[in-house]
Amino acid sequence: MTSPEPSPVHTRADLDSLPSYVPGRSVPGAIKLASNEVPEGPLPSVTEAIAQAAAQVNRYPDMGAWALVDRIARELDVPAEQIAVGCGSVALCQQLVQALCEPGDEVLFAWRSFEAYPILTQIAGATPVTVALDATHTHDLDAMLAAITPRTRLVFVCNPNNPTGTAVRREQLARFLDQVPPNVLVALDEAYREFVTDEEVPDGLDFLRERENVAVLRTFSKAYGLAGLRAGYAAGPAKVIEALRKVYVPFSLNALAQSAAIASLDAKDELMVRCRDIVAERGRVRDALLASGYVVPETQANFVWLPLGERATEFAEHALNSKVVVRPFAGDGVRVTIGTPEENDVFLDAAASFQRRE
């Protein structure tokens, strides 16, 4: 069979250099600790809400998801005009770039951080600007301030940071925000907020309420166990939220996701019990890794980071031989999601045997 002739249709030349988003692998029969999913599914009340919504999927969802917007507004004690929803918080990241940036404008973020940031920035025609993490694998906010230029329109601060799990504290973040120009929006990406236990790691909503250039992004994919349905939200200045809604893809937040998100908020207390269990496992896993001789930064998320550098890919292959899938970032490190105690034990055995090979 001969290959078809190349299409004469013109596509954007810059997409050839666009990095691809690399999801965590799924390997049949292996333990998946690669995608920061929680190990348990939705609560029964949430599953029931999904089933009820499924009976109506012949109808379009509420395009504005107003019931969900109102429920989030009540939950956060933020006016509804300051809430936007989207197909996961990653979609809202893209909407922010589209709403704030024109070609040549700059989007600033730490690196390594959420790997979608440079992709979404380039897709929107803006210019990504990266600033290296500091020696503790945390955002270097002073260096980020120095990197702001007259072309900077948006700054992402992932807190806790993905993939390192590290977090900036309240005093550091407040000092940073005090010096960011008022025409630059700082988006605090708090996808892992529910796993934070350090009281010095601030709730971004506190800054949102007192500043006109701060937005907060959150998701139902992590703590709420709805990664397969894709629902997230942004809280921000009303002008920014209005702009986000203008670049929203119509009907992209489906009816099942809307119903599940509302039911999840109603069941928040039960879900937070699960988060506490994950946090307890997080501490146990980190302590065991430290005891095995690994460097493991303090984490406030539902994963740990092993800064293995050039050994990252080798470590991931070794873990896979033990039927554990982790997420390597070649040349930097390995991110490992916290699973069930039994899953974590299998991973820890693999990690210990890797050290013994050295």
C-alpha positions as YAML, in Angstrom:
chain: A
units: angstrom
residues:
- id: 1
  name: MET
  ca: [0.00, 0.00, 0.00]
- id: 2
  name: THR
  ca: [1.49, 3.31, -1.09]
- id: 3
  name: SER
  ca: [1.57, 6.29, 1.22]
- id: 4
  name: PRO
  ca: [-0.79, 9.15, 0.36]
- id: 5
  name: GLU
  ca: [0.63, 12.27, -1.18]
- id: 6
  name: PRO
  ca: [1.44, 15.03, 1.34]
- id: 7
  name: SER
  ca: [-1.49, 17.38, 1.78]
- id: 8
  name: PRO
  ca: [-1.09, 20.79, 0.13]
- id: 9
  name: VAL
  ca: [-3.01, 22.39, 3.00]
- id: 10
  name: HIS
  ca: [-0.93, 25.02, 4.78]
- id: 11
  name: THR
  ca: [-0.48, 24.63, 8.54]
- id: 12
  name: ARG
  ca: [1.35, 26.85, 11.01]
- id: 13
  name: ALA
  ca: [5.10, 26.38, 10.61]
- id: 14
  name: ASP
  ca: [5.76, 27.11, 14.28]
- id: 15
  name: LEU
  ca: [3.83, 23.99, 15.32]
- id: 16
  name: ASP
  ca: [6.76, 21.88, 14.11]
- id: 17
  name: SER
  ca: [8.73, 23.11, 17.10]
- id: 18
  name: LEU
  ca: [5.85, 22.75, 19.55]
- id: 19
  name: PRO
  ca: [6.69, 20.29, 22.34]
- id: 20
  name: SER
  ca: [4.16, 17.51, 22.82]
- id: 21
  name: TYR
  ca: [2.34, 17.04, 26.10]
- id: 22
  name: VAL
  ca: [3.43, 13.68, 27.50]
- id: 23
  name: PRO
  ca: [0.76, 12.01, 29.67]
- id: 24
  name: GLY
  ca: [1.58, 9.41, 32.27]
- id: 25
  name: ARG
  ca: [1.76, 5.96, 30.71]
- id: 26
  name: SER
  ca: [-0.81, 3.25, 31.34]
- id: 27
  name: VAL
  ca: [0.57, -0.30, 31.15]
- id: 28
  name: PRO
  ca: [-1.82, -3.26, 31.48]
- id: 29
  name: GLY
  ca: [-1.17, -5.14, 34.70]
- id: 30
  name: ALA
  ca: [1.09, -2.45, 36.15]
- id: 31
  name: ILE
  ca: [0.51, -0.02, 39.01]
- id: 32
  name: LYS
  ca: [0.04, 3.45, 37.58]
- id: 33
  name: LEU
  ca: [1.70, 6.14, 39.68]
- id: 34
  name: ALA
  ca: [2.37, 8.48, 36.77]
- id: 35
  name: SER
  ca: [-0.58, 10.87, 36.43]
- id: 36
  name: ASN
  ca: [-1.35, 12.31, 39.88]
- id: 37
  name: GLU
  ca: [-4.73, 10.62, 39.95]
- id: 38
  name: VAL
  ca: [-6.23, 9.65, 43.30]
- id: 39
  name: PRO
  ca: [-6.53, 5.89, 43.78]
- id: 40
  name: GLU
  ca: [-10.24, 5.82, 44.64]
- id: 41
  name: GLY
  ca: [-13.16, 6.66, 42.39]
- id: 42
  name: PRO
  ca: [-15.97, 9.14, 43.02]
- id: 43
  name: LEU
  ca: [-18.08, 8.82, 46.15]
- id: 44
  name: PRO
  ca: [-21.41, 6.98, 45.77]
- id: 45
  name: SER
  ca: [-23.36, 10.25, 45.86]
- id: 46
  name: VAL
  ca: [-21.23, 11.58, 43.00]
- id: 47
  name: THR
  ca: [-21.63, 8.40, 40.98]
- id: 48
  name: GLU
  ca: [-25.39, 8.67, 41.42]
- id: 49
  name: ALA
  ca: [-25.35, 12.27, 40.17]
- id: 50
  name: ILE
  ca: [-23.36, 11.16, 37.10]
- id: 51
  name: ALA
  ca: [-25.86, 8.37, 36.38]
- id: 52
  name: GLN
  ca: [-28.79, 10.77, 36.60]
- id: 53
  name: ALA
  ca: [-27.07, 13.23, 34.27]
- id: 54
  name: ALA
  ca: [-26.28, 10.44, 31.82]
- id: 55
  name: ALA
  ca: [-29.99, 9.95, 31.17]
- id: 56
  name: GLN
  ca: [-30.13, 13.45, 29.68]
- id: 57
  name: VAL
  ca: [-27.07, 13.44, 27.44]
- id: 58
  name: ASN
  ca: [-29.24, 13.77, 24.36]
- id: 59
  name: ARG
  ca: [-29.53, 17.41, 25.40]
- id: 60
  name: TYR
  ca: [-26.79, 20.02, 25.26]
- id: 61
  name: PRO
  ca: [-25.30, 20.95, 28.61]
- id: 62
  name: ASP
  ca: [-25.85, 24.38, 30.09]
- id: 63
  name: MET
  ca: [-23.24, 26.29, 28.10]
- id: 64
  name: GLY
  ca: [-22.47, 28.67, 30.94]
- id: 65
  name: ALA
  ca: [-22.61, 25.93, 33.60]
- id: 66
  name: TRP
  ca: [-24.40, 28.48, 35.75]
- id: 67
  name: ALA
  ca: [-25.51, 26.03, 38.42]
- id: 68
  name: LEU
  ca: [-21.89, 24.99, 38.91]
- id: 69
  name: VAL
  ca: [-20.69, 28.60, 38.81]
- id: 70
  name: ASP
  ca: [-23.18, 29.52, 41.53]
- id: 71
  name: ARG
  ca: [-22.22, 26.49, 43.63]
- id: 72
  name: ILE
  ca: [-18.50, 27.34, 43.38]
- id: 73
  name: ALA
  ca: [-19.23, 30.98, 44.21]
- id: 74
  name: ARG
  ca: [-21.01, 29.91, 47.41]
- id: 75
  name: GLU
  ca: [-18.25, 27.48, 48.29]
- id: 76
  name: LEU
  ca: [-15.52, 30.12, 47.91]
- id: 77
  name: ASP
  ca: [-17.58, 33.10, 49.09]
- id: 78
  name: VAL
  ca: [-16.70, 34.88, 45.85]
- id: 79
  name: PRO
  ca: [-19.22, 36.69, 43.59]
- id: 80
  name: ALA
  ca: [-20.40, 34.58, 40.65]
- id: 81
  name: GLU
  ca: [-19.15, 37.21, 38.20]
- id: 82
  name: GLN
  ca: [-15.64, 36.35, 39.42]
- id: 83
  name: ILE
  ca: [-15.94, 32.62, 38.59]
- id: 84
  name: ALA
  ca: [-15.32, 30.90, 35.25]
- id: 85
  name: VAL
  ca: [-15.41, 27.18, 34.59]
- id: 86
  name: GLY
  ca: [-13.66, 25.11, 31.96]
- id: 87
  name: CYS
  ca: [-12.66, 21.67, 30.73]
- id: 88
  name: GLY
  ca: [-10.16, 21.14, 33.52]
- id: 89
  name: SER
  ca: [-7.89, 23.85, 34.85]
- id: 90
  name: VAL
  ca: [-5.56, 23.27, 31.89]
- id: 91
  name: ALA
  ca: [-8.24, 24.61, 29.55]
- id: 92
  name: LEU
  ca: [-8.50, 27.69, 31.74]
- id: 93
  name: CYS
  ca: [-4.74, 28.15, 31.49]
- id: 94
  name: GLN
  ca: [-5.12, 28.26, 27.73]
- id: 95
  name: GLN
  ca: [-8.10, 30.60, 27.96]
- id: 96
  name: LEU
  ca: [-6.04, 32.98, 30.08]
- id: 97
  name: VAL
  ca: [-3.29, 33.13, 27.48]
- id: 98
  name: GLN
  ca: [-5.81, 33.63, 24.69]
- id: 99
  name: ALA
  ca: [-7.70, 36.31, 26.61]
- id: 100
  name: LEU
  ca: [-4.66, 38.31, 27.75]
- id: 101
  name: CYS
  ca: [-2.01, 37.90, 25.08]
- id: 102
  name: GLU
  ca: [-1.42, 39.02, 21.53]
- id: 103
  name: PRO
  ca: [1.41, 37.71, 19.34]
- id: 104
  name: GLY
  ca: [4.73, 38.74, 20.85]
- id: 105
  name: ASP
  ca: [3.38, 39.15, 24.37]
- id: 106
  name: GLU
  ca: [5.14, 37.12, 27.05]
- id: 107
  name: VAL
  ca: [3.94, 34.49, 29.50]
- id: 108
  name: LEU
  ca: [6.31, 33.87, 32.39]
- id: 109
  name: PHE
  ca: [6.57, 30.72, 34.49]
- id: 110
  name: ALA
  ca: [9.08, 28.65, 36.42]
- id: 111
  name: TRP
  ca: [10.80, 25.64, 34.91]
- id: 112
  name: ARG
  ca: [10.48, 22.92, 35.54]
- id: 113
  name: SER
  ca: [6.77, 23.40, 36.18]
- id: 114
  name: PHE
  ca: [3.50, 22.22, 34.61]
- id: 115
  name: GLU
  ca: [4.55, 21.05, 31.16]
- id: 116
  name: ALA
  ca: [1.41, 22.40, 29.48]
- id: 117
  name: TYR
  ca: [2.42, 26.04, 30.11]
- id: 118
  name: PRO
  ca: [4.87, 26.37, 27.18]
- id: 119
  name: ILE
  ca: [2.59, 24.41, 24.87]
- id: 120
  name: LEU
  ca: [-0.50, 26.51, 25.61]
- id: 121
  name: THR
  ca: [1.49, 29.72, 25.37]
- id: 122
  name: GLN
  ca: [2.88, 28.91, 21.93]
- id: 123
  name: ILE
  ca: [-0.49, 27.69, 20.63]
- id: 124
  name: ALA
  ca: [-1.95, 31.08, 21.50]
- id: 125
  name: GLY
  ca: [0.86, 32.86, 19.66]
- id: 126
  name: ALA
  ca: [2.50, 34.30, 22.77]
- id: 127
  name: THR
  ca: [6.13, 33.91, 23.84]
- id: 128
  name: PRO
  ca: [7.01, 31.60, 26.76]
- id: 129
  name: VAL
  ca: [9.65, 32.89, 29.19]
- id: 130
  name: THR
  ca: [11.02, 30.45, 31.73]
- id: 131
  name: VAL
  ca: [12.91, 30.97, 34.99]
- id: 132
  name: ALA
  ca: [14.79, 28.09, 36.61]
- id: 133
  name: LEU
  ca: [13.67, 26.74, 39.97]
- id: 134
  name: ASP
  ca: [16.01, 27.45, 42.86]
- id: 135
  name: ALA
  ca: [18.29, 24.93, 44.55]
- id: 136
  name: THR
  ca: [15.39, 23.62, 46.65]
- id: 137
  name: HIS
  ca: [13.31, 22.92, 43.50]
- id: 138
  name: THR
  ca: [11.01, 25.82, 44.41]
- id: 139
  name: HIS
  ca: [9.95, 28.90, 42.44]
- id: 140
  name: ASP
  ca: [12.68, 31.54, 42.46]
- id: 141
  name: LEU
  ca: [10.34, 34.51, 42.82]
- id: 142
  name: ASP
  ca: [13.11, 37.10, 42.85]
- id: 143
  name: ALA
  ca: [14.44, 35.81, 39.54]
- id: 144
  name: MET
  ca: [10.90, 35.75, 38.16]
- id: 145
  name: LEU
  ca: [10.44, 39.40, 39.11]
- id: 146
  name: ALA
  ca: [13.65, 40.26, 37.30]
- id: 147
  name: ALA
  ca: [12.36, 38.46, 34.18]
- id: 148
  name: ILE
  ca: [9.20, 40.60, 33.88]
- id: 149
  name: THR
  ca: [9.37, 42.98, 30.91]
- id: 150
  name: PRO
  ca: [6.97, 45.48, 29.34]
- id: 151
  name: ARG
  ca: [5.76, 42.57, 27.15]
- id: 152
  name: THR
  ca: [4.82, 40.36, 30.10]
- id: 153
  name: ARG
  ca: [1.07, 39.88, 30.35]
- id: 154
  name: LEU
  ca: [0.70, 36.75, 32.46]
- id: 155
  name: VAL
  ca: [2.69, 34.94, 35.15]
- id: 156
  name: PHE
  ca: [1.88, 31.39, 36.23]
- id: 157
  name: VAL
  ca: [2.83, 30.38, 39.76]
- id: 158
  name: CYS
  ca: [2.07, 26.70, 40.27]
- id: 159
  name: ASN
  ca: [1.67, 26.31, 44.03]
- id: 160
  name: PRO
  ca: [2.30, 23.53, 44.98]
- id: 161
  name: ASN
  ca: [4.46, 23.09, 41.93]
- id: 162
  name: ASN
  ca: [4.01, 20.24, 39.49]
- id: 163
  name: PRO
  ca: [6.18, 18.13, 39.21]
- id: 164
  name: THR
  ca: [8.31, 18.96, 42.27]
- id: 165
  name: GLY
  ca: [5.56, 19.31, 44.91]
- id: 166
  name: THR
  ca: [7.34, 22.27, 46.48]
- id: 167
  name: ALA
  ca: [5.44, 25.37, 47.55]
- id: 168
  name: VAL
  ca: [6.14, 29.04, 48.14]
- id: 169
  name: ARG
  ca: [5.09, 30.46, 51.48]
- id: 170
  name: ARG
  ca: [2.78, 33.35, 52.27]
- id: 171
  name: GLU
  ca: [5.41, 35.99, 53.03]
- id: 172
  name: GLN
  ca: [7.41, 35.19, 49.87]
- id: 173
  name: LEU
  ca: [4.33, 35.27, 47.67]
- id: 174
  name: ALA
  ca: [2.99, 38.49, 49.18]
- id: 175
  name: ARG
  ca: [6.36, 40.22, 48.63]
- id: 176
  name: PHE
  ca: [6.37, 38.99, 45.04]
- id: 177
  name: LEU
  ca: [2.84, 40.19, 44.33]
- id: 178
  name: ASP
  ca: [3.63, 43.58, 45.86]
- id: 179
  name: GLN
  ca: [6.27, 44.09, 43.15]
- id: 180
  name: VAL
  ca: [4.52, 42.67, 40.08]
- id: 181
  name: PRO
  ca: [3.24, 45.53, 37.86]
- id: 182
  name: PRO
  ca: [-0.53, 45.97, 38.28]
- id: 183
  name: ASN
  ca: [-1.16, 45.37, 34.57]
- id: 184
  name: VAL
  ca: [0.37, 41.86, 34.76]
- id: 185
  name: LEU
  ca: [-1.96, 39.05, 35.87]
- id: 186
  name: VAL
  ca: [-0.54, 36.47, 38.27]
- id: 187
  name: ALA
  ca: [-2.36, 33.15, 37.94]
- id: 188
  name: LEU
  ca: [-1.93, 31.01, 41.05]
- id: 189
  name: ASP
  ca: [-2.35, 27.46, 39.78]
- id: 190
  name: GLU
  ca: [-3.58, 25.55, 42.82]
- id: 191
  name: ALA
  ca: [-4.52, 22.18, 41.33]
- id: 192
  name: TYR
  ca: [-3.19, 20.44, 44.45]
- id: 193
  name: ARG
  ca: [-4.51, 22.82, 47.07]
- id: 194
  name: GLU
  ca: [-6.52, 20.15, 48.91]
- id: 195
  name: PHE
  ca: [-3.33, 18.26, 49.80]
- id: 196
  name: VAL
  ca: [-1.58, 21.25, 51.41]
- id: 197
  name: THR
  ca: [-0.88, 20.81, 55.13]
- id: 198
  name: ASP
  ca: [1.69, 23.55, 55.76]
- id: 199
  name: GLU
  ca: [-0.18, 26.53, 57.23]
- id: 200
  name: GLU
  ca: [2.43, 28.87, 55.74]
- id: 201
  name: VAL
  ca: [1.42, 27.89, 52.21]
- id: 202
  name: PRO
  ca: [-1.25, 30.48, 51.45]
- id: 203
  name: ASP
  ca: [-4.72, 30.05, 50.04]
- id: 204
  name: GLY
  ca: [-4.64, 32.04, 46.80]
- id: 205
  name: LEU
  ca: [-8.17, 33.26, 47.41]
- id: 206
  name: ASP
  ca: [-6.83, 35.49, 50.18]
- id: 207
  name: PHE
  ca: [-4.74, 37.38, 47.61]
- id: 208
  name: LEU
  ca: [-7.57, 37.41, 45.10]
- id: 209
  name: ARG
  ca: [-9.81, 39.27, 47.52]
- id: 210
  name: GLU
  ca: [-7.32, 42.09, 48.06]
- id: 211
  name: ARG
  ca: [-5.66, 42.48, 44.65]
- id: 212
  name: GLU
  ca: [-6.88, 43.28, 41.14]
- id: 213
  name: ASN
  ca: [-4.22, 41.33, 39.26]
- id: 214
  name: VAL
  ca: [-4.51, 37.86, 40.83]
- id: 215
  name: ALA
  ca: [-6.46, 34.85, 39.60]
- id: 216
  name: VAL
  ca: [-6.71, 31.39, 41.13]
- id: 217
  name: LEU
  ca: [-7.04, 28.14, 39.15]
- id: 218
  name: ARG
  ca: [-8.32, 24.89, 40.64]
- id: 219
  name: THR
  ca: [-9.52, 21.52, 39.39]
- id: 220
  name: PHE
  ca: [-11.82, 18.63, 40.19]
- id: 221
  name: SER
  ca: [-9.38, 16.19, 38.56]
- id: 222
  name: LYS
  ca: [-7.13, 15.59, 41.54]
- id: 223
  name: ALA
  ca: [-8.55, 15.51, 45.07]
- id: 224
  name: TYR
  ca: [-12.13, 15.13, 43.83]
- id: 225
  name: GLY
  ca: [-11.32, 12.10, 41.70]
- id: 226
  name: LEU
  ca: [-12.88, 13.37, 38.45]
- id: 227
  name: ALA
  ca: [-9.83, 13.28, 36.16]
- id: 228
  name: GLY
  ca: [-11.81, 11.42, 33.51]
- id: 229
  name: LEU
  ca: [-14.55, 14.06, 33.34]
- id: 230
  name: ARG
  ca: [-12.40, 17.21, 33.12]
- id: 231
  name: ALA
  ca: [-13.78, 20.08, 35.17]
- id: 232
  name: GLY
  ca: [-11.94, 23.06, 36.59]
- id: 233
  name: TYR
  ca: [-12.54, 26.66, 37.55]
- id: 234
  name: ALA
  ca: [-10.92, 30.05, 37.80]
- id: 235
  name: ALA
  ca: [-11.59, 32.81, 40.28]
- id: 236
  name: GLY
  ca: [-10.36, 36.24, 39.34]
- id: 237
  name: PRO
  ca: [-11.14, 39.89, 38.69]
- id: 238
  name: ALA
  ca: [-14.51, 40.31, 36.99]
- id: 239
  name: LYS
  ca: [-12.90, 41.84, 33.90]
- id: 240
  name: VAL
  ca: [-10.61, 38.84, 33.48]
- id: 241
  name: ILE
  ca: [-13.45, 36.37, 34.04]
- id: 242
  name: GLU
  ca: [-15.54, 38.14, 31.41]
- id: 243
  name: ALA
  ca: [-12.66, 37.77, 28.95]
- id: 244
  name: LEU
  ca: [-12.26, 34.08, 29.81]
- id: 245
  name: ARG
  ca: [-15.89, 33.46, 29.00]
- id: 246
  name: LYS
  ca: [-15.45, 35.07, 25.59]
- id: 247
  name: VAL
  ca: [-12.75, 32.58, 24.56]
- id: 248
  name: TYR
  ca: [-14.51, 29.57, 26.10]
- id: 249
  name: VAL
  ca: [-15.27, 26.78, 23.61]
- id: 250
  name: PRO
  ca: [-19.09, 26.45, 23.63]
- id: 251
  name: PHE
  ca: [-20.43, 23.41, 25.53]
- id: 252
  name: SER
  ca: [-16.92, 22.11, 26.30]
- id: 253
  name: LEU
  ca: [-17.82, 21.44, 29.95]
- id: 254
  name: ASN
  ca: [-20.16, 18.49, 29.50]
- id: 255
  name: ALA
  ca: [-23.29, 17.74, 31.51]
- id: 256
  name: LEU
  ca: [-21.78, 14.79, 33.39]
- id: 257
  name: ALA
  ca: [-18.83, 16.89, 34.53]
- id: 258
  name: GLN
  ca: [-21.08, 19.73, 35.68]
- id: 259
  name: SER
  ca: [-23.29, 17.42, 37.74]
- id: 260
  name: ALA
  ca: [-20.34, 15.50, 39.17]
- id: 261
  name: ALA
  ca: [-18.55, 18.69, 40.20]
- id: 262
  name: ILE
  ca: [-21.59, 20.01, 42.05]
- id: 263
  name: ALA
  ca: [-22.11, 16.68, 43.82]
- id: 264
  name: SER
  ca: [-18.40, 16.56, 44.71]
- id: 265
  name: LEU
  ca: [-18.58, 19.96, 46.37]
- id: 266
  name: ASP
  ca: [-21.61, 18.76, 48.32]
- id: 267
  name: ALA
  ca: [-19.55, 15.77, 49.48]
- id: 268
  name: LYS
  ca: [-16.42, 17.77, 50.22]
- id: 269
  name: ASP
  ca: [-16.09, 16.69, 53.85]
- id: 270
  name: GLU
  ca: [-16.01, 13.01, 52.85]
- id: 271
  name: LEU
  ca: [-13.51, 13.69, 50.11]
- id: 272
  name: MET
  ca: [-11.21, 15.57, 52.47]
- id: 273
  name: VAL
  ca: [-10.97, 12.44, 54.62]
- id: 274
  name: ARG
  ca: [-9.50, 10.71, 51.58]
- id: 275
  name: CYS
  ca: [-7.07, 13.58, 51.13]
- id: 276
  name: ARG
  ca: [-5.86, 13.18, 54.70]
- id: 277
  name: ASP
  ca: [-5.21, 9.50, 54.05]
- id: 278
  name: ILE
  ca: [-3.17, 10.39, 50.96]
- id: 279
  name: VAL
  ca: [-1.22, 13.00, 52.93]
- id: 280
  name: ALA
  ca: [-0.39, 10.38, 55.57]
- id: 281
  name: GLU
  ca: [0.86, 8.03, 52.85]
- id: 282
  name: ARG
  ca: [2.80, 10.90, 51.29]
- id: 283
  name: GLY
  ca: [4.75, 11.33, 54.51]
- id: 284
  name: ARG
  ca: [5.39, 7.61, 54.83]
- id: 285
  name: VAL
  ca: [6.61, 7.29, 51.25]
- id: 286
  name: ARG
  ca: [8.90, 10.31, 51.51]
- id: 287
  name: ASP
  ca: [10.38, 9.10, 54.81]
- id: 288
  name: ALA
  ca: [11.08, 5.68, 53.31]
- id: 289
  name: LEU
  ca: [12.74, 7.21, 50.25]
- id: 290
  name: LEU
  ca: [14.90, 9.45, 52.42]
- id: 291
  name: ALA
  ca: [15.90, 6.42, 54.48]
- id: 292
  name: SER
  ca: [16.90, 4.67, 51.24]
- id: 293
  name: GLY
  ca: [19.27, 7.52, 50.43]
- id: 294
  name: TYR
  ca: [17.19, 9.52, 47.94]
- id: 295
  name: VAL
  ca: [16.96, 13.30, 47.85]
- id: 296
  name: VAL
  ca: [13.24, 14.11, 48.07]
- id: 297
  name: PRO
  ca: [12.11, 17.75, 48.38]
- id: 298
  name: GLU
  ca: [9.36, 18.50, 50.85]
- id: 299
  name: THR
  ca: [6.06, 18.09, 49.00]
- id: 300
  name: GLN
  ca: [2.64, 19.63, 49.55]
- id: 301
  name: ALA
  ca: [0.97, 17.72, 46.69]
- id: 302
  name: ASN
  ca: [-0.14, 14.11, 46.15]
- id: 303
  name: PHE
  ca: [3.20, 13.08, 44.68]
- id: 304
  name: VAL
  ca: [6.91, 13.07, 45.42]
- id: 305
  name: TRP
  ca: [9.78, 14.27, 43.25]
- id: 306
  name: LEU
  ca: [13.09, 12.49, 42.85]
- id: 307
  name: PRO
  ca: [15.66, 14.85, 41.27]
- id: 308
  name: LEU
  ca: [17.65, 12.08, 39.65]
- id: 309
  name: GLY
  ca: [18.98, 14.08, 36.70]
- id: 310
  name: GLU
  ca: [20.38, 11.85, 33.99]
- id: 311
  name: ARG
  ca: [19.28, 8.73, 35.90]
- id: 312
  name: ALA
  ca: [15.59, 9.60, 35.64]
- id: 313
  name: THR
  ca: [14.80, 7.45, 32.62]
- id: 314
  name: GLU
  ca: [16.82, 4.53, 33.96]
- id: 315
  name: PHE
  ca: [14.92, 4.71, 37.27]
- id: 316
  name: ALA
  ca: [11.56, 4.72, 35.45]
- id: 317
  name: GLU
  ca: [12.55, 1.67, 33.41]
- id: 318
  name: HIS
  ca: [13.64, -0.12, 36.57]
- id: 319
  name: ALA
  ca: [10.31, 0.68, 38.23]
- id: 320
  name: LEU
  ca: [8.46, -0.61, 35.19]
- id: 321
  name: ASN
  ca: [10.33, -3.91, 35.50]
- id: 322
  name: SER
  ca: [8.67, -4.12, 38.91]
- id: 323
  name: LYS
  ca: [5.27, -3.36, 37.31]
- id: 324
  name: VAL
  ca: [5.19, 0.25, 38.55]
- id: 325
  name: VAL
  ca: [4.66, 3.13, 36.11]
- id: 326
  name: VAL
  ca: [6.15, 6.46, 37.23]
- id: 327
  name: ARG
  ca: [6.59, 9.72, 35.32]
- id: 328
  name: PRO
  ca: [10.16, 10.49, 34.24]
- id: 329
  name: PHE
  ca: [11.27, 13.90, 33.00]
- id: 330
  name: ALA
  ca: [14.43, 13.08, 31.07]
- id: 331
  name: GLY
  ca: [17.49, 14.82, 32.46]
- id: 332
  name: ASP
  ca: [15.60, 16.25, 35.45]
- id: 333
  name: GLY
  ca: [13.84, 13.76, 37.68]
- id: 334
  name: VAL
  ca: [10.95, 11.43, 38.35]
- id: 335
  name: ARG
  ca: [7.50, 12.26, 39.71]
- id: 336
  name: VAL
  ca: [5.70, 9.52, 41.61]
- id: 337
  name: THR
  ca: [2.03, 9.78, 42.53]
- id: 338
  name: ILE
  ca: [0.92, 8.56, 45.95]
- id: 339
  name: GLY
  ca: [-1.28, 5.49, 45.53]
- id: 340
  name: THR
  ca: [-2.76, 3.00, 47.98]
- id: 341
  name: PRO
  ca: [-0.51, 1.69, 50.77]
- id: 342
  name: GLU
  ca: [-0.13, -1.60, 48.89]
- id: 343
  name: GLU
  ca: [0.80, 0.17, 45.64]
- id: 344
  name: ASN
  ca: [3.23, 2.42, 47.46]
- id: 345
  name: ASP
  ca: [4.92, -0.58, 49.06]
- id: 346
  name: VAL
  ca: [5.58, -2.11, 45.65]
- id: 347
  name: PHE
  ca: [7.08, 1.18, 44.48]
- id: 348
  name: LEU
  ca: [9.25, 1.53, 47.58]
- id: 349
  name: ASP
  ca: [10.62, -1.96, 47.07]
- id: 350
  name: ALA
  ca: [11.50, -1.04, 43.49]
- id: 351
  name: ALA
  ca: [13.14, 2.20, 44.61]
- id: 352
  name: ALA
  ca: [15.18, 0.40, 47.25]
- id: 353
  name: SER
  ca: [16.37, -2.23, 44.77]
- id: 354
  name: PHE
  ca: [17.42, 0.50, 42.34]
- id: 355
  name: GLN
  ca: [19.65, 1.99, 45.02]
- id: 356
  name: ARG
  ca: [21.17, -1.39, 45.74]
- id: 357
  name: ARG
  ca: [22.28, -1.64, 42.10]
- id: 358
  name: GLU
  ca: [24.46, 1.47, 42.44]
...
